[in-house]
Amino acid sequence: MSVFTTRTQIPEILEKLHIEPVNSGACHGDWIANPSGGHLESLNPCTGEPLAKVQLTGMADYECVAARASEAFLDWRMAPAPHRGEIVREIADPHTGARWLLLRDSSHPGGPGRLVLAVEPRPQALDEARGGARNGARSEAGQYQRGRVSMQPVIRAGERLIVEESTAVVDARLEAVALGPAAIGSPLNVKLAIGGKVVRAVALAPGRAAFQAETEVSP
């Protein structure tokens, strides 16, 4: 790749990643607007030119972050362990509204797992993430959305399936019946064979699904 090509691509890449010329490096739930620890500059290794800066955390910022973390822990420690496990393996994209679940990959037990899309990104946010007002980006986002909608279901209403639950404290496989169709990565309601509860799940493959966070729908 030539230096010219690299230079022309960098602003677009930084824009897609929502990286500003100067970015806060301190967070306590919300980004601290102006941390007091000076600046750290990131340079383009090809040209030596500045890419962006990070505002470093000062002592007062550290104290604020530690205090907010201590306050949050008072509520966090009261949550049941299975619920904490669900939250830890849930990944949310604040820019598009998409939510992903990190599930254990039984075919690679020693690996990091695999991501399954639990909640679709918002069409408008997805469009903005791919270029905002640029017509080409909007077209690409539209193709992406149409592709998602046109995916063939791997689970159909009335089919029997296994719903999986894998956390730090639970590893379960429960029989259920699908109450609607779903493509891979799409949510659906299923009725558990034991107890008859209707819960929310995410389709993984034909005959397989995973529990979604806050799963119970009805008794």
Buried (B, 14 or more C-beta within 10 A) or exposed (E): EEEEEBEEEBEEEBEBEEBEEEBBBBEBEEEBEEBBBEEEEEEEEEEEEEBBBBBBBBEEBBEBBEEBEEEEEEEEEEEEEEBBBBEEBBEEBEBBBBBBBBBBEEEEEEEEBBEBBBBBBBBEBBBBBBBEEEEEBBEBBBEBBEEBEEEEBBBEEEBEBBBBBBBEEEEEEBEBBBBBBBBBBBBBBBBBEEEEBBBBBBBBEEEBBBBBBEBEEEE
